Amino acid sequence: MFSKEVVVQNQVGLHARPATFFIQKANEFKSSIWVEKEERKVNAKSLLGVLSLGITKGTSITIIADGADEEEAVKTLVELIASNFVE
Protein backbone atom coordinates (compact mmCIF):
# COMPACT_ATOMS: atom_id res chain seq x y z
CA MET A 1 0.00 0.00 0.00
CA PHE A 2 1.25 3.48 -0.93
CA SER A 3 -0.31 6.84 -0.09
CA LYS A 4 0.39 10.54 -0.36
CA GLU A 5 -1.36 13.68 0.82
CA VAL A 6 -2.04 16.56 -1.57
CA VAL A 7 -3.89 19.88 -1.35
CA VAL A 8 -6.33 20.63 -4.17
CA GLN A 9 -5.50 24.11 -5.52
CA ASN A 10 -7.60 24.51 -8.66
CA GLN A 11 -10.44 27.02 -8.55
CA VAL A 12 -13.41 24.61 -8.59
CA GLY A 13 -11.89 21.82 -6.53
CA LEU A 14 -12.57 18.24 -7.58
CA HIS A 15 -15.95 18.76 -9.27
CA ALA A 16 -17.41 17.77 -12.66
CA ARG A 17 -14.69 18.19 -15.30
CA PRO A 18 -11.59 17.88 -13.02
CA ALA A 19 -13.17 14.88 -11.29
CA THR A 20 -13.77 13.24 -14.67
CA PHE A 21 -10.10 13.73 -15.66
CA PHE A 22 -9.04 12.34 -12.27
CA ILE A 23 -11.24 9.23 -12.59
CA GLN A 24 -10.15 8.55 -16.17
CA LYS A 25 -6.52 8.70 -15.03
CA ALA A 26 -7.24 6.45 -12.01
CA ASN A 27 -8.85 3.87 -14.29
CA GLU A 28 -5.60 3.53 -16.26
CA PHE A 29 -4.08 1.65 -13.30
CA LYS A 30 -4.62 -1.93 -12.13
CA SER A 31 -4.29 -1.04 -8.44
CA SER A 32 -7.25 -0.34 -6.17
CA ILE A 33 -7.22 3.41 -5.54
CA TRP A 34 -9.04 5.46 -2.91
CA VAL A 35 -9.41 9.13 -2.08
CA GLU A 36 -9.61 9.99 1.60
CA LYS A 37 -10.90 13.28 3.02
CA GLU A 38 -11.00 13.55 6.79
CA GLU A 39 -12.58 10.24 7.88
CA ARG A 40 -14.29 9.35 4.57
CA LYS A 41 -12.68 7.10 2.00
CA VAL A 42 -14.13 6.48 -1.49
CA ASN A 43 -13.15 4.58 -4.61
CA ALA A 44 -11.08 6.93 -6.82
CA LYS A 45 -12.49 5.19 -9.90
CA SER A 46 -16.07 6.17 -9.03
CA LEU A 47 -17.35 9.59 -10.17
CA LEU A 48 -20.21 9.52 -7.67
CA GLY A 49 -17.84 8.56 -4.86
CA VAL A 50 -15.33 11.33 -5.62
CA LEU A 51 -18.04 13.96 -6.08
CA SER A 52 -19.68 12.90 -2.79
CA LEU A 53 -16.59 14.06 -0.88
CA GLY A 54 -17.28 17.68 -1.86
CA ILE A 55 -13.61 18.51 -2.41
CA THR A 56 -13.14 22.27 -2.76
CA LYS A 57 -10.10 24.49 -3.33
CA GLY A 58 -7.68 24.24 -0.42
CA THR A 59 -8.92 20.81 0.70
CA SER A 60 -6.27 18.33 1.79
CA ILE A 61 -6.89 14.79 0.54
CA THR A 62 -4.94 11.55 0.69
CA ILE A 63 -4.63 9.30 -2.34
CA ILE A 64 -4.13 5.64 -1.43
CA ALA A 65 -3.34 2.80 -3.81
CA ASP A 66 -2.83 -0.92 -3.29
CA GLY A 67 -1.64 -3.20 -6.07
CA ALA A 68 1.00 -3.87 -8.70
CA ASP A 69 1.36 -0.25 -9.87
CA GLU A 70 0.42 1.51 -6.60
CA GLU A 71 3.38 3.93 -6.43
CA GLU A 72 3.05 5.01 -10.06
CA ALA A 73 -0.72 5.44 -9.62
CA VAL A 74 -0.41 7.68 -6.55
CA LYS A 75 2.42 9.76 -8.06
CA THR A 76 0.52 10.26 -11.34
CA LEU A 77 -2.71 11.32 -9.59
CA VAL A 78 -0.87 13.66 -7.19
CA GLU A 79 0.91 15.27 -10.18
CA LEU A 80 -2.44 15.67 -11.97
CA ILE A 81 -3.89 17.50 -8.95
CA ALA A 82 -0.72 19.58 -8.45
CA SER A 83 -0.84 20.68 -12.12
CA ASN A 84 -4.43 21.90 -11.62
CA PHE A 85 -5.58 19.21 -14.09
CA VAL A 86 -3.51 20.46 -17.00
CA GLU A 87 -2.27 17.48 -19.00
C-alpha positions in Angstrom: 0.0 0.0 0.0 1.2 3.5 -0.9 -0.3 6.8 -0.1 0.4 10.5 -0.4 -1.4 13.7 0.8 -2.0 16.6 -1.6 -3.9 19.9 -1.4 -6.3 20.6 -4.2 -5.5 24.1 -5.5 -7.6 24.5 -8.7 -10.4 27.0 -8.5 -13.4 24.6 -8.6 -11.9 21.8 -6.5 -12.6 18.2 -7.6 -15.9 18.8 -9.3 -17.4 17.8 -12.7 -14.7 18.2 -15.3 -11.6 17.9 -13.0 -13.2 14.9 -11.3 -13.8 13.2 -14.7 -10.1 13.7 -15.7 -9.0 12.3 -12.3 -11.2 9.2 -12.6 -10.2 8.6 -16.2 -6.5 8.7 -15.0 -7.2 6.5 -12.0 -8.9 3.9 -14.3 -5.6 3.5 -16.3 -4.1 1.6 -13.3 -4.6 -1.9 -12.1 -4.3 -1.0 -8.4 -7.2 -0.3 -6.2 -7.2 3.4 -5.5 -9.0 5.5 -2.9 -9.4 9.1 -2.1 -9.6 10.0 1.6 -10.9 13.3 3.0 -11.0 13.6 6.8 -12.6 10.2 7.9 -14.3 9.4 4.6 -12.7 7.1 2.0 -14.1 6.5 -1.5 -13.2 4.6 -4.6 -11.1 6.9 -6.8 -12.5 5.2 -9.9 -16.1 6.2 -9.0 -17.3 9.6 -10.2 -20.2 9.5 -7.7 -17.8 8.6 -4.9 -15.3 11.3 -5.6 -18.0 14.0 -6.1 -19.7 12.9 -2.8 -16.6 14.1 -0.9 -17.3 17.7 -1.9 -13.6 18.5 -2.4 -13.1 22.3 -2.8 -10.1 24.5 -3.3 -7.7 24.2 -0.4 -8.9 20.8 0.7 -6.3 18.3 1.8 -6.9 14.8 0.5 -4.9 11.5 0.7 -4.6 9.3 -2.3 -4.1 5.6 -1.4 -3.3 2.8 -3.8 -2.8 -0.9 -3.3 -1.6 -3.2 -6.1 1.0 -3.9 -8.7 1.4 -0.3 -9.9 0.4 1.5 -6.6 3.4 3.9 -6.4 3.0 5.0 -10.1 -0.7 5.4 -9.6 -0.4 7.7 -6.6 2.4 9.8 -8.1 0.5 10.3 -11.3 -2.7 11.3 -9.6 -0.9 13.7 -7.2 0.9 15.3 -10.2 -2.4 15.7 -12.0 -3.9 17.5 -9.0 -0.7 19.6 -8.5 -0.8 20.7 -12.1 -4.4 21.9 -11.6 -5.6 19.2 -14.1 -3.5 20.5 -17.0 -2.3 17.5 -19.0 
